[in-house]
Amino acid sequence: MEKILISACLAGDRVRYDGRLAPLDHPLIREWKKQGRLVRFCPEMEGGLPMPRPPAEILRGPGAGGLDGKIRIKTVQGEDVTRAFIKGAELALALILRKNISVALLKDKSPSCGSSRVYDGKFRGRLIPGMGTTSALLDRFGVRVFSETQLEALNLFLKSG
């Protein structure tokens, strides 16, 4: 049975930057958890960032550029946390490869896990199209990345594979 890498925050772990819980309560999540399919992971925590931590955003474009050294990820105070985000992405990829996982359910809007939208890097609450560092790296290696708004699409993908 196919395993699913899931953002630890969506799985109910207290790992969000602000320390709040953000569990995804949905029948599919409950079913996959019962089946033992969910593999929890938080790239930001695994990359060495604390919790709670200051909000961080990708500056000048989507996460894929950060993997190539073209952009930075900074906190609202201006601290460069790019390296921690890239380390978390690399650790997620290592876990995916070790466990032979080909699909991920990651938290959209996150500078790590966003799969379709991220914040614009100006800390004004504006979303732009793009991927976070972990989503971009996993996508680059052929992992199908879904957000919490795409549970039905993920379920169809799993059933078709």
HELIX and SHEET records of a PDB file:
HELIX    1   1 PRO A   27  LYS A   34  1                                   8    
HELIX    2   2 PRO A   43  GLU A   46  1                                   4    
HELIX    3   3 GLY A   63  LEU A   67  1                                   5    
HELIX    4   4 THR A   82  LYS A   99  1                                  18    
HELIX    5   5 THR A  133  ARG A  140  1                                   8    
HELIX    6   6 LEU A  151  SER A  160  1                                  10    
SHEET    1   A 4 LEU A  38  PHE A  41  0                                        
SHEET    2   A 4 ILE A   4  SER A   7  1                                        
SHEET    3   A 4 VAL A 103  LEU A 106  1                                        
SHEET    4   A 4 ARG A 144  SER A 147  1                                        
SHEET    1   B 2 ALA A  56  LEU A  59  0                                        
SHEET    2   B 2 ARG A  72  THR A  75 -1                                        
SHEET    1   C 2 ARG A 117  TYR A 119  0                                        
SHEET    2   C 2 LEU A 127  PRO A 129 -1                                        
END                                                                             
